[in-house]
Amino acid sequence: MRPVVVTVGPLSAASANAICLSQTPSAGALTINGASASGGVATLDAPRRVLITTTGNESAKTFVITGTNLTGNVVSESITGPNASTASSIIDYKTVTSITISATAAAALTVGTSSVAASAWVRFDEFAPPSISIQCVASGTVNYTVQQTLDDPNSPTSPVQYTSVSWFSSPDGNLIAATGNIQSNYAFMPTFARILLNSGTGSVTGAFIQNGNVQS
């Protein structure tokens, strides 16, 4: 397998109201009018997590975020509202086209971006040998974790919904909350891997090599 290289970061500074300025919405659609918005659509600097910040108790309400991901596919998820705090999406959005709330908000809220983002997913070949080499090169200030999953949204027999994929931190503790350059490996073969940027102003580039080819 040729090396598959993915990069996450750098991100612009997180902004609590980049998508929606402060508002107290009624049940239904929020107004997308933040600094990243144009014509009712927010376009972010890079695919990243969306953050809802509230000053009231919205824990009995559900927010639905819809937009597009890194590849331009339409994605959507439901988020339980926070109680005078923040709630983050689990999907990385390149654009946000709609945000709705299930009932009238208790108080003012904003929608923006956090400092968290994930790289593109790396797909491995289940018919090839399972040994996989990993190299991560950090640039600037970063904190990141390599994650993997056995779930597959495209499985013909047991697909897992995109928003329900379970991601686990690397079994190598050096790849959890890492801040520098690291080489490691998988002794087993996950279905997908990715790099999660937990925080920082820099970037991380990861190279994944599955050592071997399908036997003829």
N, C-alpha and C positions, 0 to 999 in steps of 0.2 A: 504494500500500500504506500502510495506517495504521501509525504507529509501533508497533513491538513493544518493550515495555519489560520487562526482567528485572533482578532484583537478587540479589546473593549477599552473605552476611554480614548482620549480625555473627554470629560464632560464639562460643560459650562457650569457655573455655580448654581447650586440648587436654588429654586425660587418657589416660595409657598403660594404665589398667585400668578404664576406664568401662564396658566391655562384659564382660570376663572378668577376675576377680581372679587373682592368681598361682596357677598350677597346673601339674602335670606330667602331661598327659593320656595315656592309652593310645590306641591307634588307635581312631578313631571320633569321637564328639561331644565338644566341649569344654563345660564348664558355663558358661552365660551367667549371671553372678551379680554383675556390677559395679554401680556406682552408678546407671547408666542402665537397669538391668534390672529387670523385674517379671514374674514368672511364666515365666521362661525366654526372654523377648524383651527385647531392648535397644531403647529408643526414644530417638533422639538429638535434640538441640535443633534441628537442621537437617540436611538431607541433606549428608553430608560423607564424607571418606575414612576408612576403617578401618585401623588400624595394629596390626600384630603385632610384639611385642617379645620377643626370646628371649635367654636367657643361655647357651644351648648351640648346637651346630651342627645346624640343622634343614634344611640345604640339600638333603638327599636326600629330603625329605618335601614333600607337597603339602597345602596348606590349601584348603578349599572354604568360601567365605562365601556365605550365602544370606540374602536379606532383601527389603525393598521400597525403591523409589526415590521421587523427588519426587512422582510421579503415582500412587503406590500400587501400581505394577506389580511383580510378583515378579522379582527379578534375582539372578544368581548368577555367581560367577567362581572360578577356581582360581588360587592364588598359590603360588609356590615359596618354601619356608621360608628365612629368613635364617640367617646364621651369626653368632651372638652379637651381633645387631644388630636392625634393624627391616626390615619389608617392608610396603608400603602397597597397599591396593586401588586399582584404577583406576576403580571405580564409586563414586558417592556414594550412601550408604545413609541412609535416614530411619529404618528399623528393621533390626535384625539378628535373624533368627529361628533361625539355625543356623550353627555353625562346626565343621568336622571336620578331623582330621589323618589322614594316610594310614598312619602308624605311630606307635608310642609315642615321645613326645618325649624328647629327650636330657637336657633340664633344664627348669627352671621357665620359664614364659612367661606373658605377659599380652596381652590384646587391648583396644584402646581407640581413641581418635580422634586424628587429626593436625590441623594447622591449615589443611589444604587442602580446598577445596570448589569446585564448579562451579555456575554458574547453570543455569536451565532452557535448553534448546536453542531457538534461533530458526530457524524454517524459512522459507526464501525461495521465491519463485514462479519456477519455471524457465521459465514462459511470458511473464514480464514483462521489461522492460529490466533489464540487469545492474548498473547503477550503484546503489550502496548507501551511505547516509550512516550514520555511527556517532558516537554521543556517549556518553562515559562520565563519570559524576560520582562522585567519591570522597567518602566521609564518614568522618572519623577516620583512623586509621593503617592503611594497606593497601598491599599489593604485589599487582598483578594483571596478567594477560595475556589479551588477546582472542585466541581461537582459532577456527579454522574447519576444515571438512572437506567433501569431495565424496562421502563415503560416505553410504549411506542404508539403515538397517535395514528400512525399509518399501518398498524398491524392488520393483516387480513383476517386474523382469527380472534384477537383479543385487544382491540384498540382502546386506548385510554384517552379521554378527552384532554385537549391541549392544556386547559386550565387545571386539570387534575393530575398532571404528571408529578410524580414524587421525586424530588431531587435530594441527593444525599451528599454530604461532604466527603472528600477524598479519604480513603483509609490511611493515607500518608499524612500524619499530623502536620508535617512541614508545609503542606499545601492548604492548610486551613488558616485564615487570617494572615497570609503571607505578605511580606513587604518587599522582597527582593527576588533575585534570579534563582530558579530551582530546576533541577532535573529529577524526575521520578519515573514511576511506571505503574501500570496495572498488571497484576498477576492474573486477573480475570478480565473478561471482556464485557463492559457495559454496552447498552444499546446506543446511548448518546453520552457525550460529555460537554461541559461548557465551563467558562470562567465567569465567576460572579465577582464584580467589582463592588466591594462593600463600602468603600469610601476613598477619597483622595482626588487629587487634581491631575494625576498622571495617567498612564495607560499600561496595559499588560498584553503581551503577544504570546500566544501559546501555540506550540507545534506538537501535533499528535501523530505518531507513526505506529501503525499496526505491523508488527514484524513478521512478515511472511505473506505468501500469496495463496489463493485457493489452489488446492492440489488437483491436477488434471487426472 
